[in-house]
Amino acid sequence: MRVLAMLDGTLADPDRPHLRVDDLGALRGDGVFETVLVVDGKPRELGPHLDRLARSAAMLDLPAPDRAAWERVTQVVIDAWNQPGEMALKLVYTRGPEYGDGTPTGYALGLPLAAKALQERVAGVAAVTLERGFDPEVVPRAPWLLLGAKTLSYAVNMAALRHAATRGADEVIFVAADETVLEGPTSTVVAVNGATLRTPPPSSGILPGTTQAALFRAAERAGWSTKVEPITRADLANADALFLASSVRKITRVRELDGVPLPDATTRQAELNALYESEYS
Ligand SMILES: Cc1ncc(COP(=O)(O)O)c(C=O)c1O
C-alpha cells in the first residue's frame, strides 16, 4: 500500500506520474526531504522533522516551508493510510520545475517499511567504516557543500551502501579525513560505554538525528549520561556497543565492524529500544 498527497492536501494516485520532467529535484537533486516514522497513526518527532526540513531548506535558499501545510498533508496521508502498524512517511520539497513559475514542488508519500530495515532491527548489521572525503574544518568554511542538510542528493550515500555490500557488509559508518566519526548514509552513530551514550556533534558536518535526540532525552531521564562530542575511529573499537539510529530503523545494533565481530549487545539493544519507545508510550 502507498498513499500520496500533494502539499495542497489533495490525494493523488501514487502509480501515476506527478512530477514534471524538468523538476529540479529530479534533474539536480535540488531539494530536501524528511522520512518520518508513523506508528498506529501517530507521527513520531514530527516537530523536529519539520524543524529540520526548514533548516535544510534555508541552507539551500529554498522558500521557507509552510509548516501548517506540511502538518496538514501529513495528517491527510495518515488518515488515508487507515491501517494499524508502521508507515514511513516521506516529505519531499524541491525547487520545482526549471521552466516553471518558481513554485516549489511538495508532496508527502506514505510507504510500508522496507523488509531489510525490519529484519536488521532484530538481527543487527555488519558495518564498514568508509572515508567521507572531507576534513571537519571545512564545514564552517564551505556552506555550499550543504553538510548537515538533508538534501535529495543521496547518490553518494547510496553508492557507499553498494560499496559496503561488495565487502559483505550491510551498513557504513563514514569517517572524516582526520579519522573522526561522522554518521551512516541514513543514520546517526551512537556509541555506548558503561551507562554513557555518545554521538558526534552536528558541527562535524552531519545531520542532527531526531531518533538519537529522542533516545538521549529518554536516557537522561532514566539516569544515563549522554555526550554529544567528537568520536574517533579508535573509540568505535573500544565501545561496549555501537548502534545506528534513524526514524525507520529505530536503534539498530552494529554486530560487526570492519570484519571484526563486536561484543554481543543484544541486551543493550533491548535496553536502548525500551528507552526510545518510552518516549511514545
Ligand atoms: C545522513 C543521515 N544521518 C542521520 C539520519 C537519522 O535521522 P533521523 O533519526 O532523524 O531519521 C538520517 C536519516 O535518514 C540520515 O539520512
The ligand as an SDF file (V2000), in Angstrom:
LIG
                    3D

 16 16  0  0  0  0  0  0  0  0999 V2000
   22.5560   11.2060    6.7530 C   0  0  0  0  0  0  0  0  0  0  0  0
   21.5970   10.8790    7.8330 C   0  0  0  0  0  0  0  0  0  0  0  0
   22.0030   10.9790    9.1220 N   0  0  0  0  0  0  0  0  0  0  0  0
   21.1580   10.6780   10.1410 C   0  0  0  0  0  0  0  0  0  0  0  0
   19.8620   10.2450    9.9090 C   0  0  0  0  0  0  0  0  0  0  0  0
   18.9560    9.8980   11.0740 C   0  0  0  0  0  0  0  0  0  0  0  0
   17.9800   10.8730   11.2310 O   0  0  0  0  0  0  0  0  0  0  0  0
   16.5690   10.5880   11.9290 P   0  0  0  0  0  0  0  0  0  0  0  0
   16.8590    9.8840   13.2110 O   0  0  0  0  0  0  0  0  0  0  0  0
   16.0130   11.9350   12.1400 O   0  0  0  0  0  0  0  0  0  0  0  0
   15.7780    9.7300   10.9980 O   0  0  0  0  0  0  0  0  0  0  0  0
   19.4000   10.1590    8.5930 C   0  0  0  0  0  0  0  0  0  0  0  0
   18.0130    9.7290    8.3270 C   0  0  0  0  0  0  0  0  0  0  0  0
   17.6770    9.2730    7.2790 O   0  0  0  0  0  0  0  0  0  0  0  0
   20.2830   10.4730    7.5330 C   0  0  0  0  0  0  0  0  0  0  0  0
   19.8870   10.3980    6.2540 O   0  0  0  0  0  0  0  0  0  0  0  0
  1  2  1  0
  2  3  1  0
  2 15  2  0
  3  4  2  0
  4  5  1  0
  5  6  1  0
  5 12  2  0
  6  7  1  0
  7  8  1  0
  8  9  2  0
  8 10  1  0
  8 11  1  0
 12 13  1  0
 12 15  1  0
 13 14  2  0
 15 16  1  0
M  END
$$$$
